[in-house]
């Protein structure tokens, strides 16, 4: 399960582009090719250099992810009960957790390839699913990956990824729901902060 989460987190991240001008299919094609190219061209990054992975995430990943929507879906029933301040803290800690997972997983992706499948959508659609095939050396069967995206004022953004039927958001939802029921929203924030602290991931603003 930890490896699956690593895959989900890594594929969530991508380099900065002119995202506002790109449709969901073009955006995913561009950013996935660039992130895999970055791993291929940098031996230290491919080997899992944590500082380089964190720098890649902070500089080039976050603008393409709708962390507020992802956090809202992950927190589930407790989200409407949270105050604006609590929501901001939840988004910050959830994002930091994904960045931490990403930085620990990046070394496993040398030599990987992505194939983006055509997206079927109408021009007026504000929700889209971009389906990809994740090709691994020596394995003829591709891993199926779906990017769940929505159109925002800043362009198309990713809010969830589903790998072989496993949703990043729903994977965390049951855990977050259990913690919120037992310890409240502040308890959930505290638990997430504790998970992030050992990795040294700073709590940056959304």
Backbone as ProteinMPNN parsed JSONL, in Angstrom:
{"seq_chain_A": "XXXXXXXXXXXXXXXXXXXXXXXXXXXXXXXXXXXXXXXXXXXXXXXXXXXXXXXXXXXXXXXXXXXXXXXXXXXXXXXXXXXXXXXXXXXXXXXXXXXXXXXXXXXXXXXXXXXXXXXXXXXXXXXXXXXXXXXXXXXXXXXXXXXXXXXXXXXXXXXXXXXXXXXXXXXXXXXXXXXXXXXXXXXXXXXXXXXXXXXXXXXXXX", "coords_chain_A": {"N_chain_A": [[0.827, -1.21, 0.0], [1.987, 1.248, 0.752], [3.757, 1.638, -1.357], [1.977, 1.984, -3.471], [0.808, 4.395, -2.701], [3.035, 5.987, -2.963], [3.367, 5.935, -5.741], [0.996, 7.208, -6.532], [1.325, 9.734, -5.364], [3.692, 10.666, -6.596], [2.93, 10.819, -9.311], [1.12, 12.774, -9.169], [2.46, 15.077, -9.224], [4.108, 17.687, -11.155], [6.062, 19.614, -13.578], [6.107, 23.256, -13.874], [4.096, 24.901, -16.278], [2.64, 26.716, -19.051], [-0.045, 26.646, -17.891], [-2.628, 27.679, -17.852], [-3.337, 27.991, -20.479], [-3.553, 25.507, -21.556], [-5.368, 22.542, -22.4], [-6.863, 19.804, -20.512], [-5.816, 17.285, -21.41], [-3.501, 17.997, -22.912], [-2.058, 19.327, -20.949], [-1.51, 17.307, -19.037], [-0.007, 15.585, -20.653], [2.222, 17.167, -21.216], [3.325, 17.8, -18.663], [3.81, 15.306, -17.454], [5.659, 14.158, -19.178], [7.76, 15.937, -18.864], [8.441, 15.724, -16.132], [9.317, 13.076, -15.971], [11.43, 13.216, -17.738], [13.103, 14.905, -16.333], [13.866, 13.291, -14.199], [15.243, 11.327, -15.588], [17.415, 12.735, -16.63], [18.872, 13.608, -14.484], [20.983, 12.186, -12.351], [21.248, 12.165, -9.562], [18.731, 12.987, -8.737], [17.213, 10.89, -9.78], [18.171, 8.898, -8.188], [16.967, 9.392, -5.855], [17.504, 11.717, -4.407], [16.703, 13.678, -1.781], [16.527, 16.449, -1.235], [16.622, 17.587, -3.784], [14.327, 16.482, -4.819], [12.375, 17.639, -3.191], [12.742, 20.305, -3.888], [12.011, 20.234, -6.571], [9.312, 19.623, -6.287], [8.326, 21.862, -4.791], [8.881, 24.026, -6.496], [7.843, 23.395, -9.028], [5.616, 21.751, -8.986], [3.324, 22.292, -7.357], [1.658, 24.395, -8.5], [-0.01, 23.042, -10.301], [-1.814, 21.503, -8.991], [-4.872, 21.134, -7.356], [-5.064, 21.599, -4.311], [-6.83, 22.322, -2.306], [-9.327, 21.318, -3.11], [-8.664, 18.612, -3.263], [-8.028, 18.119, -0.581], [-10.475, 18.682, 0.64], [-12.078, 16.6, -0.362], [-10.666, 14.427, 0.66], [-10.835, 14.755, 3.438], [-13.552, 14.651, 3.819], [-16.596, 14.09, 5.514], [-16.031, 15.693, 7.719], [-15.119, 18.1, 6.767], [-17.049, 20.286, 6.168], [-17.577, 21.091, 8.753], [-15.351, 22.328, 9.672], [-13.562, 25.289, 10.599], [-12.665, 28.301, 8.75], [-9.916, 28.777, 9.286], [-9.086, 26.273, 10.252], [-9.511, 24.764, 7.935], [-7.603, 25.857, 6.245], [-5.276, 25.071, 7.564], [-5.546, 22.292, 7.365], [-5.345, 21.93, 4.577], [-2.713, 22.815, 4.156], [-1.205, 20.931, 5.673], [-1.955, 18.51, 4.457], [-1.026, 18.872, 1.879], [1.744, 19.077, 2.428], [2.201, 16.488, 3.332], [1.824, 14.998, 1.005], [3.905, 16.006, -0.561], [6.062, 15.105, 0.943], [5.732, 12.317, 0.686], [6.116, 12.096, -2.057], [8.82, 12.928, -2.333], [10.128, 10.827, -1.17], [9.589, 8.763, -2.895], [10.5, 9.153, -5.461], [12.819, 8.008, -6.558], [12.224, 5.577, -7.744], [11.506, 5.69, -10.401], [13.096, 5.734, -12.705], [13.523, 5.318, -16.181], [10.861, 4.928, -16.776], [7.836, 5.274, -18.731], [5.186, 7.281, -20.107], [1.956, 7.124, -21.513], [-0.427, 9.11, -22.823], [-3.863, 8.967, -23.141], [-6.452, 9.808, -25.531], [-8.755, 12.388, -24.608], [-12.183, 12.407, -23.956], [-14.419, 14.852, -24.175], [-16.645, 17.694, -23.86], [-16.519, 21.048, -25.165], [-17.518, 22.845, -23.243], [-17.263, 21.578, -20.842], [-16.322, 21.327, -17.4], [-15.153, 19.485, -15.852], [-12.942, 16.732, -16.054], [-11.535, 13.582, -17.035], [-8.392, 12.343, -17.393], [-6.948, 9.767, -18.981], [-4.284, 7.544, -18.612], [-1.479, 5.451, -19.569], [0.888, 3.765, -17.769], [4.007, 2.823, -18.422], [6.206, 0.25, -17.748], [9.6, -0.846, -17.702], [10.315, -4.088, -18.938], [7.876, -5.09, -18.239], [5.105, -6.003, -19.859], [2.456, -5.332, -19.458], [0.642, -2.464, -19.048], [0.29, -0.015, -16.387], [-2.739, 1.342, -15.412], [-3.748, 4.675, -15.249], [-5.627, 7.301, -13.956], [-6.198, 10.714, -14.182], [-7.97, 12.904, -12.291], [-9.521, 15.861, -13.014], [-10.264, 19.392, -12.832], [-11.654, 22.449, -14.068], [-10.407, 25.587, -13.257], [-10.164, 29.056, -12.204], [-7.532, 29.499, -12.625], [-6.849, 27.806, -14.614], [-6.737, 24.334, -15.79], [-6.657, 21.898, -13.235], [-5.287, 19.257, -11.223], [-7.0, 17.13, -8.996], [-7.274, 14.629, -7.976], [-5.942, 11.313, -8.244], [-6.187, 8.181, -9.769], [-4.988, 5.019, -9.558], [-4.96, 2.02, -11.105], [-7.553, 1.603, -10.125], [-7.309, 2.5, -7.513], [-7.859, 5.184, -5.503], [-6.238, 8.19, -4.674], [-7.327, 10.163, -2.983], [-9.557, 8.85, -1.76], [-8.209, 6.823, -0.498], [-7.034, 8.041, 1.672], [-9.267, 9.034, 2.944], [-10.831, 7.341, 4.693], [-9.059, 6.942, 6.803], [-8.651, 9.606, 7.704], [-11.262, 10.25, 8.418], [-11.744, 8.543, 10.561], [-9.903, 9.496, 12.445], [-10.805, 12.136, 12.792], [-13.326, 11.682, 13.904], [-12.652, 10.592, 16.364], [-10.768, 12.356, 17.566], [-11.447, 14.897, 16.789], [-11.387, 17.822, 14.584], [-9.154, 19.432, 15.082], [-7.547, 17.518, 16.195], [-7.05, 15.898, 13.993], [-5.595, 17.668, 12.385], [-3.355, 17.958, 14.024], [-2.352, 15.336, 14.003], [-1.63, 15.027, 11.312], [0.332, 17.007, 11.142], [2.239, 15.938, 12.856], [3.018, 13.698, 11.402], [4.272, 14.932, 9.282], [6.378, 16.38, 10.387], [8.804, 14.785, 11.052], [9.904, 14.439, 8.521], [10.817, 16.849, 7.836], [9.464, 18.704, 6.283], [8.513, 21.839, 5.477], [5.824, 23.856, 6.676], [4.224, 25.332, 4.382], [2.429, 28.01, 2.791], [-0.705, 27.725, 1.065]], "CA_chain_A": [[0.0, 0.0, 0.0], [2.858, 2.415, 0.783], [4.295, 1.84, -2.693], [0.888, 2.549, -4.264], [0.697, 5.805, -2.337], [4.172, 6.653, -3.576], [3.043, 6.1, -7.158], [-0.046, 8.226, -6.636], [1.867, 11.05, -5.035], [4.633, 11.085, -7.62], [2.253, 11.158, -10.552], [0.341, 13.975, -8.935], [3.315, 16.241, -9.349], [4.617, 17.937, -12.488], [6.695, 20.923, -13.727], [5.268, 24.4, -14.211], [3.963, 25.225, -17.695], [1.603, 27.725, -19.267], [-1.185, 25.763, -17.621], [-3.911, 28.319, -18.138], [-3.606, 27.917, -21.909], [-3.569, 24.114, -21.974], [-6.473, 21.688, -22.018], [-6.438, 18.767, -19.572], [-4.976, 16.268, -22.059], [-2.206, 18.585, -23.245], [-1.358, 19.634, -19.706], [-0.99, 16.063, -18.477], [1.042, 15.076, -21.537], [3.408, 18.003, -21.062], [3.951, 17.748, -17.344], [4.327, 13.972, -17.167], [6.878, 13.952, -19.963], [8.823, 16.761, -18.302], [8.909, 15.216, -14.849], [10.084, 11.861, -16.223], [12.68, 13.646, -18.362], [13.941, 15.455, -15.268], [14.421, 12.152, -13.467], [16.192, 10.645, -16.479], [18.601, 13.56, -16.887], [19.561, 13.94, -13.231], [21.276, 10.932, -11.651], [20.982, 12.329, -8.134], [17.282, 13.006, -8.591], [16.748, 9.532, -10.035], [18.597, 8.064, -7.071], [16.138, 9.709, -4.702], [18.014, 12.853, -3.642], [15.512, 14.242, -1.158], [16.488, 17.898, -1.377], [16.258, 17.896, -5.165], [12.918, 16.105, -4.987], [11.577, 18.672, -2.534], [12.851, 21.528, -4.69], [11.186, 20.01, -7.752], [7.912, 19.725, -5.877], [7.974, 23.219, -4.381], [8.995, 24.995, -7.581], [7.21, 23.049, -10.293], [4.476, 20.849, -8.848], [2.135, 22.799, -6.67], [0.698, 25.173, -9.305], [-0.884, 22.206, -11.116], [-2.637, 20.671, -8.118], [-5.902, 21.815, -6.57], [-4.941, 20.955, -3.013], [-8.02, 22.575, -1.483], [-10.343, 20.354, -3.508], [-8.185, 17.289, -2.86], [-8.159, 18.01, 0.87], [-11.911, 18.628, 0.945], [-12.554, 15.249, -0.645], [-9.996, 13.478, 1.555], [-11.345, 14.934, 4.806], [-14.912, 14.118, 3.774], [-17.698, 14.647, 6.304], [-15.576, 16.666, 8.707], [-14.744, 19.354, 6.119], [-17.99, 21.394, 6.379], [-17.58, 21.483, 10.157], [-14.093, 23.022, 9.974], [-13.522, 26.739, 10.445], [-11.738, 28.692, 7.679], [-8.533, 28.59, 9.736], [-8.829, 24.84, 10.275], [-9.423, 24.306, 6.547], [-6.295, 26.276, 5.729], [-4.276, 24.189, 8.181], [-5.698, 20.953, 6.774], [-4.788, 21.964, 3.216], [-1.264, 22.926, 4.284], [-0.621, 19.679, 6.149], [-2.182, 17.464, 3.47], [-0.061, 19.123, 0.805], [3.069, 18.716, 2.901], [2.283, 15.033, 3.394], [2.0, 14.498, -0.353], [5.261, 16.364, -0.971], [6.953, 14.182, 1.647], [5.604, 11.011, 0.045], [6.738, 12.248, -3.368], [10.277, 13.002, -2.226], [10.613, 9.505, -0.788], [9.252, 7.76, -3.911], [10.926, 9.545, -6.795], [13.914, 7.197, -7.071], [11.773, 4.328, -8.358], [10.875, 5.944, -11.689], [14.002, 5.787, -13.833], [13.184, 4.468, -17.308], [9.42, 4.777, -16.968], [7.237, 6.044, -19.813], [3.76, 7.53, -19.967], [1.173, 7.296, -22.729], [-1.675, 9.804, -22.519], [-4.933, 8.588, -24.058], [-7.318, 10.942, -25.9], [-9.816, 12.732, -23.664], [-13.491, 12.66, -24.552], [-15.116, 15.872, -23.408], [-17.236, 18.779, -24.617], [-15.815, 22.308, -24.903], [-18.023, 23.549, -22.06], [-17.056, 20.764, -19.637], [-15.393, 21.846, -16.388], [-14.573, 18.307, -15.204], [-12.387, 15.828, -17.063], [-10.678, 12.489, -16.601], [-7.336, 12.072, -18.359], [-6.516, 8.38, -18.773], [-2.914, 7.295, -19.046], [-0.876, 4.148, -19.363], [2.204, 3.892, -17.172], [4.747, 1.704, -18.997], [7.378, -0.102, -16.955], [10.523, -1.726, -18.415], [10.23, -5.502, -18.617], [6.508, -5.47, -17.908], [4.29, -5.656, -21.024], [1.131, -4.858, -19.069], [0.745, -1.116, -18.484], [-0.515, 0.37, -15.236], [-3.721, 2.334, -15.825], [-3.747, 5.827, -14.358], [-6.609, 8.335, -14.29], [-6.082, 12.01, -13.524], [-9.237, 13.613, -12.134], [-9.177, 17.273, -13.135], [-11.365, 20.346, -12.956], [-11.241, 23.747, -14.591], [-10.465, 26.665, -12.274], [-9.794, 30.368, -12.755], [-6.107, 29.426, -12.95], [-6.652, 26.754, -15.604], [-7.057, 22.977, -15.355], [-5.83, 21.404, -12.13], [-5.514, 17.88, -10.777], [-7.408, 17.036, -7.6], [-7.192, 13.237, -7.53], [-5.371, 10.365, -9.187], [-6.624, 6.802, -9.529], [-4.074, 4.05, -10.156], [-5.522, 0.668, -11.069], [-8.741, 1.614, -9.288], [-7.022, 2.996, -6.165], [-7.917, 6.634, -5.47], [-5.42, 8.844, -3.664], [-8.205, 10.851, -2.033], [-10.347, 7.901, -0.983], [-7.288, 6.052, 0.335], [-6.838, 8.778, 2.909], [-10.525, 9.475, 3.56], [-11.237, 6.51, 5.826], [-8.14, 7.232, 7.907], [-8.938, 10.944, 8.209], [-12.584, 10.229, 9.038], [-11.617, 7.882, 11.866], [-9.189, 10.398, 13.353], [-11.679, 13.279, 13.089], [-14.38, 11.221, 14.811], [-12.1, 10.325, 17.694], [-10.011, 13.47, 18.144], [-11.899, 16.177, 16.27], [-10.637, 18.394, 13.466], [-7.839, 19.839, 15.577], [-6.775, 16.288, 16.366], [-6.613, 15.483, 12.655], [-4.515, 18.59, 12.008], [-2.191, 17.62, 14.833], [-1.824, 14.06, 13.529], [-0.961, 15.278, 10.04], [1.543, 17.771, 11.428], [3.207, 15.007, 13.44], [3.534, 12.873, 10.31], [5.113, 15.743, 8.42], [7.535, 16.935, 11.09], [10.054, 14.037, 10.912], [10.458, 14.547, 7.159], [11.39, 18.17, 7.662], [8.753, 19.454, 5.257], [7.992, 23.059, 6.072], [4.407, 24.152, 6.459], [4.119, 26.515, 3.539], [1.057, 28.432, 2.499], [-1.305, 27.202, -0.169]], "C_chain_A": [[0.861, 1.26, 0.0], [3.424, 2.709, -0.597], [3.236, 2.445, -3.615], [0.739, 4.033, -3.976], [1.844, 6.603, -2.916], [3.935, 6.915, -5.048], [2.033, 7.221, -7.342], [0.518, 9.612, -6.403], [2.817, 11.544, -6.112], [3.92, 11.562, -8.867], [1.362, 12.38, -10.406], [1.137, 15.223, -9.27], [3.859, 16.422, -10.747], [5.198, 19.336, -12.596], [5.712, 22.013, -14.151], [5.254, 24.619, -15.718], [2.957, 26.349, -17.824], [0.26, 27.035, -19.118], [-2.516, 26.385, -18.005], [-4.308, 28.178, -19.601], [-3.73, 26.486, -22.418], [-4.844, 23.412, -21.529], [-5.965, 20.572, -21.131], [-5.51, 17.727, -20.193], [-3.58, 16.802, -22.351], [-1.392, 18.886, -21.994], [-0.732, 18.377, -19.109], [0.148, 15.519, -19.335], [2.345, 15.853, -21.334], [4.108, 17.776, -19.723], [4.491, 16.358, -17.007], [5.603, 13.701, -17.941], [8.044, 14.739, -19.372], [9.349, 16.224, -16.977], [9.723, 13.942, -15.029], [11.416, 12.191, -16.885], [13.645, 14.197, -17.318], [14.609, 14.342, -14.47], [15.506, 11.47, -14.297], [17.498, 11.409, -16.62], [19.414, 13.87, -15.636], [19.758, 12.665, -12.414], [20.956, 11.018, -10.16], [19.486, 12.338, -7.855], [16.708, 11.606, -8.77], [17.084, 8.593, -8.89], [17.831, 8.382, -5.792], [16.665, 10.83, -3.836], [16.833, 13.656, -3.094], [15.404, 15.749, -1.342], [16.106, 18.313, -2.793], [14.791, 17.567, -5.418], [12.007, 17.156, -4.366], [11.584, 19.969, -3.339], [11.987, 21.418, -5.938], [9.714, 20.183, -7.417], [7.514, 21.163, -5.583], [7.956, 24.191, -5.553], [8.09, 24.689, -8.766], [5.94, 22.223, -10.19], [3.209, 21.551, -8.406], [1.165, 23.604, -7.532], [-0.287, 24.328, -10.103], [-1.834, 21.34, -10.288], [-3.618, 21.526, -7.341], [-5.94, 21.148, -5.196], [-6.15, 21.201, -2.121], [-9.118, 21.565, -1.815], [-9.933, 18.94, -3.091], [-8.355, 17.08, -1.36], [-9.614, 17.903, 1.281], [-12.451, 17.218, 0.74], [-11.938, 14.231, 0.311], [-10.559, 13.554, 2.975], [-12.798, 14.472, 4.896], [-15.887, 14.839, 4.678], [-17.277, 15.701, 7.308], [-15.291, 18.032, 8.089], [-15.744, 20.486, 6.345], [-18.005, 21.908, 7.816], [-16.356, 22.312, 10.534], [-14.254, 24.527, 9.782], [-12.59, 27.073, 9.28], [-10.273, 28.477, 8.063], [-8.159, 27.108, 9.761], [-8.694, 24.28, 8.857], [-8.069, 24.658, 5.947], [-5.18, 25.391, 6.287], [-4.33, 22.787, 7.588], [-5.085, 20.903, 5.377], [-3.266, 21.992, 3.269], [-0.634, 21.591, 4.666], [-0.814, 18.54, 5.148], [-1.213, 17.631, 2.3], [1.342, 18.713, 1.23], [3.253, 17.201, 2.961], [2.507, 14.439, 2.011], [3.396, 14.82, -0.881], [6.273, 15.425, -0.321], [6.925, 12.802, 1.004], [6.291, 11.013, -1.313], [8.252, 12.186, -3.272], [10.883, 11.66, -1.849], [10.439, 8.469, -1.895], [9.91, 7.991, -5.259], [11.996, 8.636, -7.39], [13.486, 5.957, -7.827], [11.324, 4.494, -9.807], [11.814, 6.126, -12.863], [13.552, 4.828, -14.928], [11.704, 4.287, -17.569], [8.94, 5.656, -18.129], [5.741, 6.19, -19.576], [3.129, 7.68, -21.347], [-0.167, 7.899, -22.342], [-2.715, 9.45, -23.578], [-5.823, 9.794, -24.365], [-8.453, 11.134, -24.894], [-11.107, 13.004, -24.431], [-14.247, 13.649, -23.672], [-15.653, 16.933, -24.347], [-16.519, 20.085, -24.262], [-16.251, 23.01, -23.62], [-17.793, 22.775, -20.763], [-16.045, 21.416, -18.709], [-14.787, 20.722, -15.552], [-14.066, 17.378, -16.304], [-11.569, 14.744, -16.386], [-9.675, 12.207, -17.711], [-6.769, 10.695, -18.049], [-5.144, 8.153, -19.394], [-2.546, 5.831, -18.879], [0.553, 4.38, -18.89], [2.993, 2.651, -17.57], [6.041, 1.469, -18.233], [8.279, -1.053, -17.73], [10.372, -3.18, -17.969], [8.848, -5.983, -18.258], [5.595, -5.053, -19.056], [2.905, -5.098, -20.676], [1.242, -3.474, -18.43], [-0.125, -0.941, -17.24], [-1.447, 1.491, -15.689], [-3.835, 3.438, -14.778], [-4.763, 6.849, -14.84], [-6.317, 9.595, -13.483], [-7.471, 12.635, -13.475], [-8.934, 15.103, -12.078], [-10.426, 18.14, -13.185], [-10.809, 21.691, -13.395], [-11.448, 24.816, -13.533], [-10.134, 27.985, -12.967], [-8.329, 30.406, -13.162], [-5.809, 28.357, -13.995], [-7.023, 25.389, -15.037], [-6.09, 22.533, -14.268], [-6.246, 19.986, -11.746], [-5.949, 17.896, -9.313], [-7.426, 15.596, -7.085], [-6.561, 12.406, -8.634], [-5.816, 8.969, -8.783], [-5.686, 5.872, -10.282], [-4.641, 2.653, -9.977], [-6.699, 0.589, -10.091], [-8.535, 2.126, -7.875], [-6.942, 4.521, -6.193], [-7.054, 7.187, -4.342], [-6.289, 9.451, -2.574], [-8.94, 9.858, -1.151], [-9.477, 7.014, -0.104], [-7.094, 6.727, 1.688], [-8.145, 9.048, 3.655], [-10.913, 8.649, 4.783], [-10.356, 6.761, 7.042], [-8.458, 8.584, 8.536], [-10.273, 10.973, 8.951], [-12.52, 9.621, 10.436], [-10.939, 8.797, 12.881], [-10.078, 11.564, 13.765], [-12.792, 12.881, 14.052], [-13.866, 11.076, 16.234], [-11.504, 11.573, 18.345], [-10.449, 14.839, 17.655], [-11.002, 16.687, 15.15], [-9.25, 18.839, 13.905], [-6.944, 18.617, 15.794], [-6.25, 15.77, 15.042], [-5.462, 16.364, 12.18], [-3.231, 18.238, 12.748], [-1.541, 16.34, 14.343], [-1.069, 14.234, 12.208], [0.346, 16.031, 10.255], [2.629, 16.873, 12.006], [3.823, 14.111, 12.375], [4.516, 13.652, 9.445], [6.409, 16.184, 9.077], [8.819, 16.129, 10.917], [10.707, 14.178, 9.549], [11.054, 15.924, 6.903], [10.719, 19.004, 6.587], [8.127, 20.682, 5.904], [6.53, 23.248, 5.746], [4.278, 25.447, 5.69], [2.668, 26.809, 3.215], [0.607, 27.867, 1.187], [-1.173, 28.232, -1.26]], "O_chain_A": [[0.523, 2.238, -0.667], [3.562, 3.871, -0.981], [3.543, 3.306, -4.439], [0.565, 4.836, -4.893], [1.668, 7.754, -3.317], [4.26, 7.989, -5.553], [2.199, 8.081, -8.208], [0.228, 10.548, -7.148], [2.761, 12.71, -6.502], [4.271, 12.603, -9.423], [0.907, 12.952, -11.396], [0.577, 16.28, -9.559], [4.058, 15.443, -11.465], [4.861, 20.188, -11.774], [4.646, 21.741, -14.704], [6.297, 24.532, -16.365], [2.474, 26.877, -16.822], [-0.478, 26.862, -20.088], [-3.431, 25.684, -18.438], [-5.493, 28.238, -19.927], [-3.989, 26.279, -23.603], [-5.344, 23.648, -20.429], [-4.754, 20.398, -21.001], [-4.524, 17.33, -19.573], [-2.587, 16.133, -22.069], [-0.173, 18.718, -21.987], [0.437, 18.382, -18.722], [1.154, 15.046, -18.806], [3.428, 15.27, -21.288], [5.322, 17.586, -19.664], [5.522, 16.243, -16.344], [6.53, 13.083, -17.417], [9.181, 14.268, -19.377], [10.553, 16.26, -16.72], [10.712, 13.736, -14.325], [12.419, 11.526, -16.628], [14.855, 13.985, -17.405], [15.781, 14.446, -14.109], [16.553, 11.086, -13.776], [18.567, 10.806, -16.718], [20.543, 14.351, -15.739], [18.803, 12.13, -11.852], [20.454, 10.062, -9.569], [19.027, 11.77, -6.864], [15.832, 11.182, -8.016], [16.377, 7.615, -8.646], [18.02, 7.724, -4.768], [16.326, 10.907, -2.655], [16.062, 14.24, -3.855], [14.315, 16.271, -1.578], [15.358, 19.272, -2.985], [14.099, 18.285, -6.14], [10.985, 17.52, -4.948], [10.561, 20.644, -3.457], [11.314, 22.374, -6.324], [8.964, 20.81, -8.165], [6.485, 21.636, -6.067], [7.11, 25.084, -5.604], [7.617, 25.605, -9.439], [5.256, 22.012, -11.192], [2.153, 21.408, -9.022], [-0.045, 23.513, -7.324], [-1.311, 24.849, -10.545], [-2.577, 20.531, -10.844], [-3.236, 22.528, -6.737], [-6.745, 20.249, -4.952], [-6.464, 20.373, -1.267], [-9.762, 21.021, -0.917], [-10.764, 18.164, -2.62], [-8.769, 16.009, -0.915], [-9.955, 17.123, 2.17], [-13.196, 16.704, 1.575], [-12.604, 13.283, 0.726], [-10.736, 12.528, 3.632], [-13.226, 13.96, 5.931], [-16.0, 16.064, 4.622], [-18.097, 16.527, 7.71], [-15.226, 19.028, 8.81], [-15.315, 21.585, 6.695], [-18.405, 23.046, 8.061], [-16.328, 22.929, 11.599], [-14.994, 24.976, 8.907], [-11.804, 26.223, 8.862], [-9.478, 28.037, 7.233], [-7.064, 26.728, 9.347], [-7.853, 23.416, 8.61], [-7.465, 23.857, 5.233], [-4.257, 25.012, 5.566], [-3.295, 22.169, 7.338], [-4.388, 19.948, 5.034], [-2.602, 21.279, 2.517], [0.351, 21.167, 4.061], [0.067, 17.692, 5.003], [-0.653, 16.656, 1.798], [2.054, 18.064, 0.463], [4.336, 16.692, 2.673], [3.28, 13.495, 1.852], [4.002, 14.001, -1.571], [7.232, 15.0, -0.965], [7.972, 12.186, 0.801], [6.965, 10.049, -1.678], [8.898, 11.474, -4.042], [12.038, 11.389, -2.178], [11.065, 7.411, -1.852], [9.88, 7.109, -6.117], [12.073, 8.504, -8.611], [14.313, 5.336, -8.494], [10.811, 3.543, -10.397], [11.399, 6.617, -13.913], [13.236, 3.67, -14.655], [11.324, 3.565, -18.491], [9.572, 6.659, -18.459], [5.11, 5.348, -18.936], [3.712, 8.295, -22.24], [-0.95, 7.281, -21.621], [-2.471, 9.616, -24.773], [-5.935, 10.703, -23.543], [-9.032, 10.167, -24.398], [-11.118, 13.736, -25.421], [-14.661, 13.316, -22.562], [-15.192, 17.069, -25.481], [-15.969, 20.207, -23.167], [-15.45, 23.692, -22.981], [-18.104, 23.284, -19.686], [-15.046, 21.981, -19.153], [-13.996, 20.98, -14.645], [-14.69, 17.255, -17.359], [-10.989, 14.949, -15.319], [-10.056, 11.874, -18.833], [-6.182, 10.479, -16.989], [-4.887, 8.522, -20.54], [-3.2, 5.079, -18.157], [1.325, 5.096, -19.526], [2.69, 1.55, -17.111], [6.866, 2.372, -18.088], [7.778, -1.984, -18.36], [10.309, -3.468, -16.774], [8.658, -7.17, -17.995], [5.329, -3.862, -19.218], [2.262, -4.464, -21.512], [1.871, -3.327, -17.382], [-1.135, -1.624, -17.064], [-1.0, 2.475, -16.279], [-3.996, 3.174, -13.586], [-4.756, 7.224, -16.012], [-6.202, 9.55, -12.258], [-8.081, 12.868, -14.518], [-8.188, 15.561, -11.213], [-11.509, 17.672, -13.539], [-9.654, 22.024, -13.131], [-12.537, 24.94, -12.974], [-9.86, 28.019, -14.167], [-7.927, 31.254, -13.959], [-4.646, 28.036, -14.238], [-7.561, 25.296, -13.934], [-4.881, 22.751, -14.356], [-7.395, 19.582, -11.922], [-5.348, 18.584, -8.488], [-7.577, 15.371, -5.884], [-6.639, 12.755, -9.812], [-5.82, 8.622, -7.602], [-5.6, 5.932, -11.509], [-4.787, 2.162, -8.857], [-6.823, -0.37, -9.33], [-9.491, 2.186, -7.102], [-6.056, 5.085, -6.835], [-7.124, 6.722, -3.205], [-6.021, 9.276, -1.385], [-8.95, 10.003, 0.071], [-9.94, 6.507, 0.917], [-7.001, 6.06, 2.718], [-8.132, 9.267, 4.866], [-11.289, 9.214, 5.81], [-10.84, 6.79, 8.173], [-8.528, 8.699, 9.76], [-10.405, 11.634, 9.981], [-13.151, 10.113, 11.371], [-11.353, 8.865, 14.038], [-10.11, 11.944, 14.935], [-13.162, 13.666, 14.925], [-14.567, 11.4, 17.193], [-11.711, 11.817, 19.533], [-9.877, 15.848, 18.068], [-9.993, 16.068, 14.811], [-8.276, 18.643, 13.178], [-5.73, 18.684, 15.598], [-5.132, 15.261, 14.97], [-4.475, 15.868, 11.638], [-2.15, 18.225, 12.16], [-0.315, 16.256, 14.271], [0.001, 13.656, 12.015], [1.354, 15.725, 9.618], [3.806, 17.029, 11.68], [5.012, 13.798, 12.435], [5.483, 13.088, 8.934], [7.427, 16.344, 8.403], [9.86, 16.73, 10.653], [11.926, 14.053, 9.427], [11.712, 16.147, 5.888], [11.335, 19.916, 6.035], [7.289, 20.552, 6.796], [6.055, 22.853, 4.681], [4.229, 26.529, 6.276], [1.797, 25.95, 3.354], [1.413, 27.565, 0.307], [-1.612, 27.998, -2.386]]}, "name": "protein", "num_of_chains": 1, "seq": "XXXXXXXXXXXXXXXXXXXXXXXXXXXXXXXXXXXXXXXXXXXXXXXXXXXXXXXXXXXXXXXXXXXXXXXXXXXXXXXXXXXXXXXXXXXXXXXXXXXXXXXXXXXXXXXXXXXXXXXXXXXXXXXXXXXXXXXXXXXXXXXXXXXXXXXXXXXXXXXXXXXXXXXXXXXXXXXXXXXXXXXXXXXXXXXXXXXXXXXXXXXXXX"}
